[in-house]
Amino acid sequence: MSILERDEVVSKLQAWQNQAMDSEGIWQWALQAVETRSTVDDVIKAVMEMLCALPQDLWIEEDAEVMIDALQNPMDQSDLSVNLLWNYPDIVDMRGRRRALEDHPLYGPYCVD
């Protein structure tokens, strides 16, 4: 089993952010990566958990910036980065996001109020 590194995750997030990869693409990549790759990095684990729940939790391209920031923090600040990721959903306007994404083929089924 190969190791999943921060640089690779950041690269995928940047591709998603720049729309070189769509939401379904990064979601499918994340699902496959957690099945076939390993890591001991708690920040990578937290980001991958978010990406694996992408359609249900309504994560979109703009959320990639927060994930990238967390991954670019020094390793000795992993607790701070994980805390940032866990608390991030509290500041997102999910009601507005559900309304905006209700007709999207990937997110729509999860946009029930």
N, C-alpha and C positions, 0 to 999 in steps of 0.2 A: 504494500500500500504506500503510495507516494505521499509526501508531505505537502500540505497546502500552506503557502507562504503569503505574507501580507502584500508583497509587491504584485502578485498575481490577482489577488482579490481587488486591490486598488485599481489595477489595469481594467478588470472587468467592470467595476463600478464606473470608471471614467468612460468606458465605451458606452455604457447604458446612459450615463449623464449626457453624453454628446450625441446620443441617438444613433450610434453605430451598432447598437444592440438594443432590441426592443425589450419591453418588460417581460414578455413571455420567454424570451431568449435567456435573460439573466436568471429568471426563476428556474427554468429547466437546467441551466448550468449549475445553479446552486444545489438543486435536488440531486443531480448526478455527482457533484463534487463531495457532498457529505456522505454519499454511499460508498465512494471509491477512494477517498482521500482521508488523511488524518492530520490533526494539529493538536498541539498542547497549548496554543495561544488562546487565551480566554476572549480576547477582542475579536479574533477571527471567528471563534465559535458563536459569539453574540451576533456578529454581522451575518453569518451564514444562517443562523436561526431566523433573523429578520427576513433574509432573502427567500428562505424556504416557505415563509408564510406570506410572501409578497401579495398574492391576490386577495387573500382573506383579510390581511391587515391594511390593504390599500396603499402599500408603499409605491411611490412613483419616482421618476427620475430626479426630482428636486431633493428627495430624501438621501440620495447617494452622497451628497456633500457632507452630511453629518456622519455617515458611515466612513467616508474617506478621512475626515478629520480624526475620528476615533482611531483608525488604523495608522495614521501618521504620527500619533502621539508616541513618545518614547515608551519602550517596553516597561520601564519602571513605573509608568503611570497607567498601567493596564486597568487597575481598579477604577480609576477616574473615568477612563474611556468606556468601560462596561457600564458604569453608572450612568453616563451620558446617554448611551444607547437605550438603556432600560427606561430612562425617564423621558426620552424624546417623544414618545407617543402622547404624553400629557400636554404637549404644547401644539400638537397638530389639530387643526379644525377638521375632525373626522366627519362631522355632519355635512359640512360644505364639500368635502372631498367625495362623500358618497353621492351627493347630488350631481357633482361634476362628472363622475365616472359611471353613473347608472346605465348609460347606453354602451359602455366600452365592453367589447366581447370577453376580455379576461377578467375585468373587475366587476362588471355589471351584476353577476349572480351574488356578489357579496355586498351589494349596496342597499341592503334592506335596512330601513330605519327602525 
